[in-house]
């Protein structure tokens, strides 16, 4: 299961962000980026958590979990904004389901990796 979540966060979520970015051709570049960043931000949680797990020595400070929360909050805000920005393309909302389904175990895996697996 961990391998599936890792592949989904590293491969599938960036592809979802690319899909949203390419479909937002009528938006200005900043709005296009803001509306398409949600899946990529969620996808950054697991690699960050695993990098902290590899690099930490001893018990990590609680502050190292802050980027996970920031990635999740910014991803959520970007998702809400993309609902508004792509309101004429409701079929894209199905990709939000994939992002949310992958985000739940990704937050768990990233948090456990930061705090410690044991």
N, C-alpha and C positions, 0 to 999 in steps of 0.2 A: 504494500500500500504506500509506503514511503517513497518508493521509486516512482510510482504513478503520479503522486502529488508533485514530486520534484520535476518530473518531465512536464507535467501540466503547467507548473509555474515558470519553467524556463523556456518552454517551446510554445505551448498553446496560448497562454496569456499575452505574450508579446505579439503573436499573430492576430489576436483579437484587437489589440490596440492599433496595429497596422490596418486592419479592416476598417475600423472607425475613422482613422486618419484619412484613408483613401476615399471613403464615402463622404467625407466632409468637404468636398471640393468647393462648395459655394461659401464656406465660412472663411473669415480672415485667419491668417496663420496662428495667431495667439489663441483664438477661440477654438480653432481646429485642434490644436495641441491640448488645450484644456479639456475638450470633450472626448479626446481619445486616449488620455493618459491613465484611465482608471485601471485597466487590466495590467498594464506595465507596472504601476505602483504596487498593486497587490502582488504581482509576480516577484517583486524585489525583496519581499519579506523573507522567503525561505533562503535564498542565497546569502542574505545578510545574516540571518540567524546561524547558518552553517559556518560562515566565515568567522563570526564571533566565537562559535564553539571551538573552531580550530585554533584561533589566536589567543584565547583567554588562558590565563594561568590563575588557578585558584578560583575563588568565588567572585563572580562579576558584580559590579555595582548595578543597582536598579536602573540607573540612567541609560544603560546600554539597551534596555527594552524600549526606550522612547522612540527610536526610529521605526520600530514595528508599529507602534500606535500611530505615528505620523503618516507612515505609508498607508495604513488602513483608513485613517480619516481623510487624507487627501484623495485616495482612491474612491471613497464613498462620495465625497463632494464632486469629484469629476464625473462619477456615474450619474448623480442627480443632474448635473449640468448637461450631460450628454442626452438625458431624457428630454430636456428642453431644446437643445441644439438640433437633435435629430427627430423632432416631433413629427416630421413628414415622412419618416422612414421607420415605422413601428416594427418592421421585421427585424431590425437590428437589436431590439430589446431582448430577443432570445439569447444573444451573446452575453447579456447581463446575468442571465441565469447561470451560465457556465462560470462566469467570473465569481459569482456569489458562492456557488457550490465548491469551487476550488479554494476560495478565500477562507472558508471555515476550517478545513484541516491545515491549510497553510499557516494560519495564525497560530494554531496549536503547535505545529512542528517547529515553527520559528521561535516561539516562546520557550518551548522545552529545550531547544538547542542553545538558546542564550542562557537559560538558567542552569542547565545541566541535564544530561540524560539519565543520570542515576538518582 
